[in-house]
Amino acid sequence: MPSMIRAVLLGLIVATVVAGVAPAGPLEDAQAAYERGDYATAQRLWGPLAEEGVAEAEFGLGRLSLFGNGVAKDGALAVAWLSRAATHGSASVGWLLGQIYDGSLSSLGLDVVPDAAEAVRWYRVAAEGGFMAAWQQLAEHYAEGRGVAQDFAEAIQWYRKLADEGDTFSRSRIGEFYRDGRGVPQDYAEAAKWFGEAAAGGYAYAQYQMGLFHRDGRGVHSDVVEAYKWLTLAAAAANPIPGAAAERDLLATKMTSVQIAEAQRLSSAWKPK
């Protein structure tokens, strides 16, 4: 996961955990102290509340040890406090623990041994608490068999939850499972449906697949104009799909000039939905 995305999600975690804080009192004072860099005061105010099991305070102390703010950086102590916060109802912190055990935050230099099974355990806590970033992590772990037995059907269930929220990557992944018959019976028509939804949203890999499906008549009617259009879009994406341009140019040798012109018109006029 790119560092910028991780930073944004970490910010969301802070916002999620602190969202329920009252407008006055020790929790707000501790957070204000933390934000102005007065870590000693933040630690002093969070300490008694954390001992009482207040998730916001437990998360606060975990952050201090996680980043070495005002205290020595200590991965084990950070995990201990973060685990308490997640157990006391902070789903977003469960995702953060999953990231730590996955090794995704190794750049912080934490003394925590990566443990994929432990990562999955915390991702599940976060996922069951409704934290969407954890849904994708669970889907990927089940699909790849990392920390759990490989289970494509379970992976699909988590990808479906993301797809229902409009995630084009997850829609494309479901298309792959139906295309390959992993976790579900092989079904090109169903694969084309999922790839089509992802392609319409601008996901380049799904556009490439729709080009191939229309070229070969798999799950959809054979249509060289549609195939050319989708391959052109996949080749022109911000992250172009390797081979898309070559497949389009090879297809063009079997098309009339009228067909090529129409396909180019369609690709130029295309807008994501």
C-alpha positions in Angstrom: 0.0 0.0 0.0 1.5 3.4 -1.0 2.7 5.4 2.0 0.4 8.3 1.2 -2.7 6.0 1.3 -1.5 4.5 4.5 -1.1 8.0 6.0 -4.6 8.9 4.9 -6.0 5.8 6.5 -4.1 6.3 9.7 -5.7 9.8 9.8 -9.1 8.2 9.4 -8.3 5.9 12.3 -7.5 8.9 14.5 -10.7 10.5 13.5 -12.7 7.4 14.0 -11.3 6.7 17.5 -11.6 10.3 18.7 -15.1 10.9 17.1 -17.0 10.0 20.2 -15.0 12.2 22.6 -17.0 14.7 24.6 -16.4 18.4 23.9 -14.5 18.9 27.1 -12.5 16.8 29.6 -9.3 14.8 29.8 -9.7 13.0 26.5 -10.0 16.2 24.5 -7.2 17.8 26.5 -5.0 14.8 25.8 -5.7 14.8 22.1 -5.0 18.6 22.0 -1.7 18.1 23.8 -0.7 15.3 21.4 -1.5 17.5 18.4 0.7 20.3 19.6 3.5 18.0 20.4 3.2 18.0 24.2 3.5 14.2 24.5 4.2 14.2 28.2 0.9 15.8 29.0 -0.9 13.6 26.6 0.6 10.5 28.2 -0.2 11.8 31.7 -3.9 12.4 30.8 -4.3 9.2 28.8 -2.7 6.9 31.4 -5.4 6.7 34.1 -8.2 6.5 31.4 -6.4 3.7 29.6 -6.1 1.7 32.8 -9.9 2.0 33.1 -10.3 0.5 29.6 -11.2 3.7 27.7 -10.4 2.8 24.0 -9.5 6.3 23.0 -6.9 6.6 25.7 -5.5 3.1 25.0 -5.2 4.1 21.3 -3.4 7.3 22.4 -0.8 5.4 24.4 -0.4 2.9 21.6 0.3 5.8 19.2 3.0 7.2 21.4 4.9 3.9 21.5 4.2 3.2 17.8 5.8 6.4 16.6 8.2 7.1 19.5 6.5 10.3 20.4 7.9 11.5 23.7 8.7 7.9 24.6 11.1 5.2 23.3 9.6 3.5 20.2 8.4 0.1 21.4 6.5 -2.1 19.0 5.5 -4.7 21.7 4.1 -2.0 24.0 2.3 -0.3 21.1 0.7 -3.6 20.1 -0.4 -4.2 23.7 -2.2 -0.9 24.0 -3.6 -1.1 20.5 -4.9 -4.6 21.1 -6.8 -3.4 24.2 -8.3 -0.5 22.1 -9.4 -2.8 19.4 -10.8 -5.3 21.9 -12.8 -2.5 23.5 -14.6 -1.7 20.3 -12.3 0.3 17.9 -12.6 -1.6 14.6 -10.2 0.8 12.8 -7.4 0.0 15.3 -8.0 -3.7 14.5 -7.1 -2.8 10.9 -3.9 -1.0 12.1 -2.9 -4.1 14.1 -3.4 -6.2 11.0 -1.1 -3.9 9.1 1.5 -4.1 11.8 1.5 -7.9 11.8 1.4 -8.0 8.0 4.7 -6.1 8.0 3.1 -3.2 6.1 4.4 -0.7 8.6 8.0 -2.1 8.6 9.3 1.4 7.6 8.6 2.4 11.2 11.3 0.0 12.4 9.0 -1.8 14.9 10.3 -4.8 16.8 7.3 -6.9 15.9 7.7 -10.2 14.1 5.4 -10.4 11.1 2.6 -13.0 11.6 0.1 -13.4 8.8 -2.3 -15.5 10.9 -2.3 -12.8 13.6 -2.8 -10.1 10.9 -5.9 -12.0 9.7 -7.3 -12.3 13.2 -7.2 -8.5 13.6 -8.4 -7.8 10.1 -11.4 -9.9 10.9 -12.1 -7.9 14.1 -11.9 -4.8 12.0 -14.0 -6.2 9.2 -16.7 -7.4 11.5 -16.8 -3.9 13.0 -17.5 -2.5 9.5 -14.0 -1.1 8.7 -14.0 -1.4 4.9 -10.2 -1.4 4.4 -10.1 -4.7 6.4 -12.6 -6.3 4.0 -10.1 -6.0 1.1 -7.3 -7.3 3.3 -9.3 -10.4 4.3 -10.3 -11.0 0.7 -6.7 -10.9 -0.4 -5.5 -13.1 2.4 -8.1 -15.8 1.7 -7.4 -15.6 -2.1 -3.7 -16.0 -1.6 -3.8 -18.3 1.4 -1.8 -16.0 3.6 -2.3 -16.7 7.3 -5.3 -18.8 6.5 -6.1 -21.8 4.4 -6.7 -20.6 0.8 -10.4 -20.2 0.3 -11.6 -18.6 -2.9 -15.3 -18.7 -1.8 -14.5 -16.8 1.4 -12.5 -14.3 -0.6 -15.4 -13.7 -3.0 -17.7 -13.0 -0.1 -15.5 -10.2 1.1 -14.9 -8.9 -2.4 -18.7 -8.8 -2.9 -19.1 -6.6 0.1 -16.6 -4.1 -1.4 -18.3 -4.5 -4.9 -21.6 -3.5 -3.3 -19.9 -0.3 -2.2 -18.9 0.4 -5.8 -15.3 -0.8 -5.7 -14.1 -1.4 -9.3 -11.1 -3.5 -8.3 -13.3 -5.9 -6.3 -15.7 -6.2 -9.2 -12.8 -7.1 -11.5 -11.5 -9.7 -9.0 -14.9 -11.4 -8.9 -14.8 -11.4 -12.7 -11.5 -13.3 -12.5 -12.9 -15.9 -10.1 -15.8 -16.6 -12.5 -13.5 -16.6 -15.5 -11.2 -19.1 -13.9 -13.7 -21.2 -11.9 -12.1 -20.5 -8.6 -14.5 -20.7 -5.6 -17.4 -20.6 -8.0 -18.4 -22.7 -11.1 -16.7 -21.3 -14.2 -19.1 -18.9 -15.9 -18.0 -16.6 -18.7 -21.3 -14.7 -18.8 -21.1 -14.0 -15.1 -17.4 -13.1 -15.5 -18.3 -10.7 -18.3 -21.0 -9.1 -16.1 -18.5 -8.3 -13.3 -15.7 -7.3 -15.7 -18.2 -5.1 -17.5 -19.2 -3.2 -14.3 -15.5 -2.7 -13.4 -14.6 -1.6 -17.0 -17.5 0.9 -17.0 -16.0 2.4 -13.9 -12.6 2.9 -15.5 -10.6 -0.1 -14.2 -8.1 -0.8 -16.9 -7.5 -4.5 -16.3 -11.3 -5.1 -16.6 -11.3 -3.1 -19.8 -8.6 -5.3 -21.2 -10.6 -8.4 -20.2 -13.7 -7.0 -21.9 -11.6 -6.5 -25.0 -10.6 -10.1 -25.0 -14.1 -11.3 -24.2 -15.6 -9.4 -27.1 -12.9 -10.5 -29.4 -13.4 -14.2 -28.5 -17.1 -14.1 -27.9 -16.7 -15.4 -24.3 -19.7 -14.6 -22.2 -20.7 -11.9 -24.6 -21.4 -11.6 -28.3 -18.4 -11.5 -30.5 -17.9 -7.8 -31.6 -14.6 -6.6 -33.0 -15.6 -2.9 -32.6 -16.3 -3.3 -28.9 -13.1 -5.4 -28.5 -11.0 -2.7 -30.2 -12.7 0.0 -28.0 -12.0 -1.7 -24.7 -8.4 -2.7 -25.7 -7.7 1.0 -26.7 -9.0 2.2 -23.3 -6.9 -0.4 -21.5 -3.8 0.7 -23.5 -4.4 4.4 -22.8 -5.0 4.1 -19.1 -2.9 5.9 -16.5 -1.4 2.5 -15.8 -1.6 0.8 -19.2 -2.1 -2.9 -19.4 0.9 -4.6 -21.0 -0.1 -6.2 -24.2 -3.4 -4.3 -24.7 -2.0 -2.1 -27.5 -0.5 -5.2 -29.2 -3.8 -7.1 -29.0 -5.7 -4.1 -30.4 -3.2 -3.7 -33.3 -3.4 -7.4 -34.1 -7.2 -7.2 -34.1 -7.1 -4.2 -36.4 -5.5 -6.4 -39.1 -8.8 -8.3 -39.2 -11.1 -5.2 -39.3 -12.3 -3.0 -42.0 -11.4 0.7 -42.0 -15.1 1.5 -41.2 -15.0 -0.7 -38.1 -11.7 0.8 -36.9 -13.0 4.3 -37.3 -16.2 3.5 -35.3 -14.2 1.8 -32.6 -11.9 4.8 -32.4 -14.9 7.1 -32.2 -16.4 5.1 -29.4 -13.1 5.0 -27.4 -12.7 8.7 -27.8 -16.2 9.4 -26.6 -16.1 7.0 -23.7 -16.6 8.3 -20.1 -16.5 6.3 -16.9 -19.8 5.7 -15.2 
